[in-house]
Amino acid sequence: LLLDEPYTGLDPEAADRERWRLIEAAIAKDPRLGIAWKERATFKVDSLGDPKLSPADRPKILAEAEADSLRAVELDPRNPYVWLNRGWVLGAAGNLAGQNVLINGAGGGGGATMTGIG
């Protein structure tokens, strides 16, 4: 495999399309699945690195990612990964204070304190 090819053998754009399809399928099957909303937020923040992305689209994508990460926390408040993701998304949006609070374990649901983190 080439370094820029995912292990699936798909080209990166095809891999992203498949990743998005799987995330959306999970949410369609069970809209209460917090981890799927976390993955959707992650995908959106990851997409900010796409060189084809217009800078004008960045605020909309970040707002969607923030809403998705908040939905994940609301649905699965005991899952440390959704809290870590929430902090990461807030940081990507420039809210470093919010990011630090959540990642260091002081978030509304106990934060993301887990072995080796926080």
Backbone as JSON, one array per atom type, in Angstrom:
{
  "sequence": "LLLDEPYTGLDPEAADRERWRLIEAAIAKDPRLGIAWKERATFKVDSLGDPKLSPADRPKILAEAEADSLRAVELDPRNPYVWLNRGWVLGAAGNLAGQNVLINGAGGGGGATMTGIG",
  "N": [[0.82, -1.19, 0.0], [0.38, 2.24, -0.67], [1.55, 5.1, 1.15], [-0.46, 7.01, 1.41], [-2.75, 5.62, 1.03], [-5.56, 4.16, 2.51], [-5.87, 1.26, 4.65], [-7.92, -0.19, 3.57], [-7.67, -0.3, 0.89], [-9.02, 1.39, -0.68], [-9.17, 4.5, -2.45], [-8.34, 7.63, -0.86], [-10.54, 9.48, -1.0], [-12.69, 7.82, -1.67], [-12.65, 6.19, 0.57], [-13.36, 8.06, 2.53], [-15.96, 8.67, 1.66], [-17.19, 6.18, 2.1], [-16.84, 5.91, 4.85], [-18.45, 8.07, 5.74], [-20.93, 7.16, 4.78], [-21.33, 4.88, 6.37], [-21.46, 6.03, 8.93], [-23.76, 7.66, 8.72], [-25.61, 5.64, 8.17], [-25.6, 4.25, 10.59], [-26.67, 6.18, 12.33], [-29.17, 6.51, 11.15], [-30.24, 3.98, 11.6], [-30.28, 3.81, 14.41], [-31.01, 6.51, 15.98], [-30.42, 7.23, 18.57], [-27.92, 6.48, 19.24], [-25.21, 7.4, 20.7], [-22.42, 7.22, 20.19], [-22.28, 7.12, 17.44], [-23.05, 9.71, 16.72], [-20.88, 11.03, 17.8], [-18.88, 10.09, 16.09], [-19.76, 11.24, 13.74], [-19.37, 13.96, 14.29], [-16.59, 13.92, 14.56], [-15.83, 13.19, 11.94], [-16.65, 15.49, 10.57], [-14.97, 17.49, 11.65], [-12.52, 16.42, 10.89], [-12.8, 16.78, 8.15], [-12.2, 19.41, 7.78], [-9.59, 19.66, 7.09], [-9.46, 19.23, 4.4], [-8.14, 20.17, 1.36], [-9.76, 21.08, -0.67], [-11.85, 22.32, 0.49], [-13.8, 25.19, 0.93], [-12.89, 28.17, 2.59], [-15.03, 29.64, 3.48], [-16.92, 27.76, 4.15], [-16.13, 26.68, 6.53], [-17.07, 27.77, 9.14], [-19.76, 26.85, 9.19], [-19.46, 24.05, 9.06], [-18.04, 23.6, 11.44], [-19.98, 24.45, 13.29], [-21.94, 22.52, 12.85], [-20.5, 20.25, 13.64], [-20.1, 20.85, 16.33], [-22.77, 20.77, 17.24], [-23.36, 18.07, 16.71], [-21.53, 16.79, 18.43], [-22.43, 17.67, 20.89], [-24.94, 16.48, 20.89], [-24.13, 13.81, 21.03], [-23.06, 13.72, 23.64], [-25.35, 14.3, 25.12], [-26.85, 12.0, 24.58], [-25.25, 9.89, 25.46], [-24.0, 10.25, 28.14], [-22.25, 9.02, 29.94], [-20.16, 7.97, 28.59], [-16.8, 8.13, 28.15], [-15.45, 8.69, 25.77], [-17.15, 10.22, 24.16], [-17.15, 12.56, 25.6], [-14.43, 13.29, 25.45], [-14.3, 13.7, 22.69], [-16.1, 15.84, 22.48], [-14.66, 17.85, 23.79], [-12.47, 18.0, 22.03], [-13.73, 18.86, 19.66], [-14.72, 21.35, 20.52], [-12.27, 22.62, 20.95], [-11.28, 22.65, 18.32], [-13.01, 24.49, 17.29], [-12.08, 26.73, 18.42], [-12.59, 27.19, 21.1], [-10.82, 26.99, 23.56], [-10.8, 27.02, 26.35], [-13.17, 25.67, 27.02], [-12.52, 23.23, 25.85], [-10.33, 22.4, 27.46], [-11.54, 22.15, 30.01], [-13.38, 20.05, 29.58], [-11.74, 17.92, 28.67], [-10.04, 17.59, 30.81], [-11.65, 16.47, 32.71], [-13.69, 17.86, 34.07], [-16.17, 18.27, 33.03], [-19.77, 18.54, 32.47], [-20.91, 15.94, 32.84], [-19.08, 14.61, 34.34], [-16.89, 14.56, 32.84], [-14.03, 13.46, 30.93], [-12.42, 11.7, 32.34], [-10.25, 9.11, 32.48], [-8.27, 6.13, 32.65], [-4.97, 7.0, 32.24], [-5.59, 9.34, 30.92], [-6.21, 12.74, 31.4]],
  "CA": [[0.0, 0.0, 0.0], [1.05, 3.53, -0.61], [1.34, 5.73, 2.45], [-1.71, 7.77, 1.49], [-3.88, 4.71, 0.84], [-6.0, 3.48, 3.74], [-5.71, -0.19, 4.61], [-9.03, -0.78, 2.82], [-7.35, -0.36, -0.52], [-9.78, 2.44, -1.35], [-8.5, 5.79, -2.48], [-8.79, 8.39, 0.31], [-11.88, 10.06, -1.17], [-13.66, 6.71, -1.58], [-12.69, 5.78, 1.97], [-14.16, 9.06, 3.24], [-17.37, 8.47, 1.3], [-17.66, 4.97, 2.78], [-16.91, 6.25, 6.29], [-19.64, 8.9, 5.92], [-22.08, 6.3, 4.56], [-21.49, 4.04, 7.55], [-21.89, 6.88, 10.04], [-25.15, 8.03, 8.47], [-26.42, 4.42, 8.3], [-25.72, 3.96, 12.03], [-27.61, 7.16, 12.9], [-30.5, 6.19, 10.62], [-30.72, 2.76, 12.25], [-30.55, 4.11, 15.82], [-30.65, 7.9, 16.23], [-30.04, 7.41, 19.97], [-26.58, 5.92, 19.38], [-24.31, 8.53, 20.94], [-21.1, 7.05, 19.58], [-22.41, 7.45, 16.01], [-23.02, 11.17, 16.64], [-19.48, 11.38, 18.05], [-18.14, 9.82, 14.86], [-20.17, 12.24, 12.75], [-18.65, 15.19, 14.65], [-15.18, 13.69, 14.23], [-15.72, 13.25, 10.48], [-16.78, 16.88, 10.12], [-13.75, 18.22, 12.0], [-11.49, 15.89, 10.0], [-12.99, 17.32, 6.81], [-11.66, 20.76, 7.71], [-8.27, 19.58, 6.49], [-9.58, 19.0, 2.97], [-7.7, 21.37, 0.64], [-10.83, 21.53, -1.57], [-12.86, 23.0, 1.29], [-13.81, 26.64, 0.9], [-12.83, 28.75, 3.93], [-16.37, 30.14, 3.84], [-17.7, 26.64, 4.68], [-15.58, 26.27, 7.83], [-17.94, 28.03, 10.3], [-20.94, 25.98, 9.13], [-19.03, 22.69, 9.41], [-17.73, 23.6, 12.87], [-21.25, 24.53, 14.03], [-22.55, 21.19, 12.75], [-19.71, 19.34, 14.48], [-20.42, 21.16, 17.74], [-24.12, 20.25, 17.51], [-23.29, 16.61, 16.74], [-20.82, 16.35, 19.64], [-23.34, 17.91, 22.01], [-25.95, 15.41, 20.81], [-23.48, 12.59, 21.52], [-22.97, 13.84, 25.1], [-26.72, 14.19, 25.65], [-27.31, 10.63, 24.43], [-24.37, 8.92, 26.11], [-23.18, 11.08, 29.04], [-21.28, 8.24, 30.72], [-19.12, 7.48, 27.69], [-15.69, 9.09, 28.16], [-15.03, 9.04, 24.42], [-17.97, 11.32, 23.65], [-16.66, 13.77, 26.28], [-13.15, 13.65, 24.82], [-14.63, 14.24, 21.38], [-16.7, 17.16, 22.69], [-13.55, 18.76, 24.06], [-11.69, 18.14, 20.8], [-14.52, 19.68, 18.75], [-14.69, 22.72, 21.04], [-10.94, 23.15, 20.66], [-11.2, 22.93, 16.88], [-13.8, 25.7, 17.05], [-11.4, 27.85, 19.07], [-12.97, 27.31, 22.5], [-9.8, 26.22, 24.27], [-11.19, 26.87, 27.76], [-14.13, 24.57, 27.03], [-11.78, 22.01, 25.55], [-9.55, 22.0, 28.63], [-12.45, 21.72, 31.07], [-13.93, 18.73, 29.27], [-10.7, 16.89, 28.57], [-9.46, 17.38, 32.14], [-12.57, 15.75, 33.58], [-14.6, 18.69, 34.86], [-17.38, 18.51, 32.25], [-21.06, 18.36, 33.12], [-21.21, 14.55, 33.19], [-17.92, 13.99, 34.94], [-15.78, 14.73, 31.93], [-13.45, 12.33, 30.26], [-11.37, 11.12, 33.15], [-10.07, 7.68, 32.3], [-6.9, 5.73, 32.9], [-3.98, 7.54, 31.32], [-6.03, 10.59, 30.32], [-6.79, 13.71, 32.33]],
  "C": [[0.86, 1.25, 0.0], [0.73, 4.19, 0.73], [0.02, 6.47, 2.55], [-2.93, 6.9, 1.22], [-4.28, 4.1, 2.18], [-5.88, 1.97, 3.56], [-6.81, -0.88, 3.82], [-8.7, -0.97, 1.36], [-8.12, 0.68, -1.32], [-8.92, 3.7, -1.43], [-9.06, 6.63, -1.34], [-10.19, 8.99, 0.17], [-12.96, 8.99, -1.09], [-13.77, 6.23, -0.14], [-13.51, 6.76, 2.79], [-15.64, 8.91, 2.93], [-17.95, 7.26, 2.01], [-17.79, 5.21, 4.29], [-18.18, 7.06, 6.56], [-20.91, 8.05, 5.76], [-22.37, 5.45, 5.79], [-21.98, 4.83, 8.77], [-23.37, 7.22, 9.89], [-26.08, 6.82, 8.6], [-26.63, 4.08, 9.78], [-26.72, 4.91, 12.68], [-29.03, 6.88, 12.41], [-31.1, 4.97, 11.32], [-31.09, 3.0, 13.71], [-30.1, 5.53, 16.13], [-30.26, 8.2, 17.68], [-28.64, 6.88, 20.27], [-25.56, 7.05, 19.48], [-22.98, 8.41, 20.24], [-21.14, 7.35, 18.08], [-22.4, 8.97, 15.82], [-21.61, 11.68, 16.9], [-18.66, 11.2, 16.77], [-18.48, 10.84, 13.77], [-19.45, 13.57, 13.03], [-17.18, 15.07, 14.28], [-14.96, 13.81, 12.72], [-15.74, 14.7, 10.01], [-15.53, 17.68, 10.46], [-12.59, 17.73, 11.12], [-11.58, 16.52, 8.61], [-12.45, 18.74, 6.67], [-10.27, 20.8, 7.1], [-8.28, 19.36, 4.99], [-9.17, 20.26, 2.22], [-8.77, 21.91, -0.33], [-11.91, 22.33, -0.84], [-12.7, 24.52, 1.18], [-13.73, 27.17, 2.34], [-14.19, 29.28, 4.4], [-17.24, 29.04, 4.43], [-17.28, 26.24, 6.09], [-16.51, 26.55, 9.0], [-19.17, 27.12, 10.33], [-20.58, 24.55, 9.55], [-18.71, 22.6, 10.89], [-19.01, 23.65, 13.71], [-21.96, 23.18, 14.0], [-21.83, 20.19, 13.64], [-19.99, 19.58, 15.96], [-21.79, 20.61, 18.12], [-24.11, 18.73, 17.6], [-22.59, 16.12, 18.0], [-21.67, 16.59, 20.88], [-24.43, 16.84, 22.05], [-25.38, 14.1, 21.36], [-23.42, 12.58, 23.05], [-24.35, 13.68, 25.74], [-27.2, 12.74, 25.63], [-26.52, 9.62, 25.25], [-23.43, 9.62, 27.1], [-22.15, 10.32, 29.87], [-20.13, 7.7, 29.88], [-17.97, 8.49, 27.65], [-15.26, 9.53, 26.77], [-15.87, 10.16, 23.84], [-17.56, 12.63, 24.32], [-15.33, 14.23, 25.7], [-13.39, 14.29, 23.46], [-15.22, 15.63, 21.5], [-15.61, 18.19, 22.94], [-12.72, 19.04, 22.81], [-12.42, 19.05, 19.81], [-14.52, 21.14, 19.22], [-13.33, 23.37, 20.78], [-10.77, 23.5, 19.19], [-11.95, 24.2, 16.52], [-13.19, 26.92, 17.74], [-11.76, 28.06, 20.53], [-12.02, 26.46, 23.34], [-10.12, 26.04, 25.75], [-12.18, 25.72, 27.9], [-13.46, 23.24, 26.78], [-11.04, 21.51, 26.78], [-10.42, 21.5, 29.77], [-12.94, 20.3, 30.81], [-12.86, 17.64, 29.28], [-10.07, 16.61, 29.94], [-10.46, 16.83, 33.15], [-13.54, 16.58, 34.38], [-15.88, 19.0, 34.1], [-18.63, 18.14, 33.02], [-21.35, 16.94, 33.57], [-20.03, 13.86, 33.81], [-16.7, 14.05, 34.04], [-15.23, 13.42, 31.42], [-12.31, 11.72, 31.04], [-11.35, 9.61, 32.96], [-8.61, 7.37, 32.48], [-5.98, 6.3, 31.82], [-4.38, 8.85, 30.67], [-6.58, 11.47, 31.43], [-6.18, 13.69, 33.7]]
}
